[in-house]
Amino acid sequence: PKFRFVQNEERTWGGWKPSTQAGVPPYMDEHEGHEVSAEDVAELLEKQEIQVFVDEKTDRDGWYYGAVFWKLDEPRIGGRRIALPLDLVRRRRYVAVPVGSTTALSDSFGATPSSSTWFKGVGPSLDASDREAMSKLFELLFTYLKKRHPSDILSVMTDPTVPFRVMWQHDEVYKHSLEAACDPIDLKHLSDADRQMLSNASRAAEFACAVYGAAMAEGHLDSVAAFLGGAAAHHAGAWNDVENLIKFRKFSKVRQEDMVAASWVEKTFEPAWVIVLDHARKWVVLTIRGTVDWRAVLTDATAHCVEICGGHTHEGMLRAAQGVIARALPHLRATLREHSDYQLVCTGHSLGAAAATLVALLLRKNQVDLKEDDPKGLREPLAFGIGTPPLLSMDLAEECLGWVVSVERGVDFISRLSVFAMDRLLLEMTQASAAKLATDWFLKSMGYEDNTQQRWQRTFGTGQEVAIVLFPPGRLLHMDTTWNGSEPTQGTKPRKAYWATSSFYQRYLLGTTMLNDHLPREYFLDISLLSAAAEAASGPQADSATVADSDMAAEDFVASSPSACGTKSDASLKGEAAAAVMSTSMSSRAAEGQEQASGGTGSPSSLFLSMAKAKARAMSSLSSLGGSRQEVEEKARRASAAGLSEKQSCSLPGKEAAAASPSSFSSSPSSVPREGKLDLAQPLAHPFLDVESSPI
């Protein structure tokens, strides 16, 4: 269309106001290139000679947003129709109304919500569940803050250096506890059951990401800053149910006929979920969305401990699981009756991981209204938690070893977030504050005893309210995200992986990567790379000629089935090609009937073919998320070479894990601390470990 006028506005404390920047007038005639008055534009609008131009790249009112005016016409991941928190300017255009036209341009896009409504200061309406969750949050804060002296809180608030000094100490604690409480995984000596478990975890992580819908597929959750913007866009209603469903199918690569049921509406204690069939693995998948809506934050914050199956768990997450069961159980029952040989797999990320685990626990412990003729798959589900928070008391967490896998990364701030951990962190920061250090020094110099023991007694002493210690459940796969400066950039090789003990996550640790370590896409990429490397380690090592032949076969295969590509930054593409290339190689060979032992000898030609198909799948997957074909091909080529030649120097102690049945995972000795190491899996004599002397 031929644009007549441009309107520019900037964000101020009082809302959106006409632009005051030099060279950017509030209204400008694009044909003549000079400024026009607001009155002239209003007059033409009243005469219906011009109208606001609205399309799929703008919001309902025609605005598109950016941080500065000169970047408004440049593309960005996720588009510009949503105002992100750091967007300070916006622009819209006016076009001439065709003679005789009676339909406004905006009519075609009337369903697209205006993103600016989220910033107008109109608070959301609260229902009974919202108010209950907020009441419980205030009660929790009052319970654990009232036992402290006001000076304890002030000493932390008035010392901005405390988090950074504690973070430096926590870096050493993390490294020491990783050695003390975790066992490294030797990919070359993994049992077939563990290798299959990694492959299954990779696929489950893909579903856990896909349930975020359009926000994930359009790149709004790729980084911490993007996640905040994506959450704001989600709250503003940027995507409807149909868009989320389409993006879910595109991300997870499932057909329309394999979609069973979905609930995209989120409320407090009622997260979004999707049920889908995965015929390749004979799964009925229940995937639950994590925290992206403000109501999900209220669910997270309802952190009182409640009893369940002889143990304790997080109240908000238990109620979320019960809410999912109430709505999803009829669909699960009908689907598993139709597919009686399929396995129910529950998965999710963050809050979704906790809810998925509790859904599986409630079904297995018969805490749900099941019928006598319900299929076995409904009574014996598996669960894959991606970034699972501390969820169950120790005994109950260990009971889940056979059918729950929890995957954690680095110092992911959610994997250690519990009431007990935060209570202890606040005490630790109080002890390290400048005011308390100065007070203790002065008392000692005067010959008096310092106040360290008194502060400890106020927090964890006799008669004080001490929270129940919760742990991530099941078998724990930990991926180390630290980088010592000598390793190549992550994304082309798998992270160092460990079998962890639950007590490894008891203490809350601050770290520079604690937010980035929780991103769902990063989890998916790292698990896929690890699974790919494990599969590559089980077969013949490929030389450069092997990789080159595989690349040529892949390019020929892709050429016969091209996909439309969008645009995407290198940062968002990192490692995704390797993940899809190698994670599907095992299933491709299995489908072709190839037999291969753990040290096996596969047919090179069949390996080339399966790699070609896998790379085609990777390129198709990435093209759906954005990125040029040349970028995808080059990253797939580099990643496949790195993945096939990867060699791990770690060793797995103990015997090989026992082969897992279809309804359970192996519980290998590798999940138990080695002889001579600190045994952190034992019940604690006291719920608090000494801050200064404890390695964990």
Secondary structure, DSSP 4 states (H G I P E B T S, - for coil): --EEEEEEEEEETTEEEE--STT--SEEETTTTEE--HHHHHHHHHTTSEEE---TTS-TTS-EEESSGGGTTS--TT-SSS--TT--EEEEEEEEPPTT--S-GGGGGTTSPPGGGGGS--PPP--HHHHHHHHHHHHHHHHHHTTS-HHHHHHHHT-TTHHHHHHHHHHHHHHHHHHHHEEE--GGG--HHHHHHHHHHHHHHHHHHHTTTHHHHTTTTSSHHHHHHHHHHHHTT-S-HHHHHHHHHHHHT--GGGEEEEE---BTTB--EEEEEETTTTEEEEEE--S-SHHHHHHHH---EEEETTEEEEHHHHHHHHHHHHHHHHHHHHHHHHTTT-EEEEEEETHHHHHHHHHHHHHHTT-S---TT--HHHHS-EEEEESPPS-B-HHHHHHGGGTEEEEEETT-SSTT--HHHHHHHHHHHHHHSHHHHHHHHHHHHTT---SHHHHHHHHHSTTS--PPP-B--SEEEEEE----SSSPPTTSSPPEEEEE-GGGGSS----TTTTGGG-HHHHHHHHHHHHHHHHHHHSPPP-HHHHHHHHHHHHHHHHTS--------HHHHTTHHHHHHHHTHHHHHHHTT----TT----HHHHHHHHHHHHHHHHHHHHHH---HHHHHHHHHHHHHHHHH--------SSPPPPPPTT-----GGGSPPTTS--TTSPPSSSS--TTT---
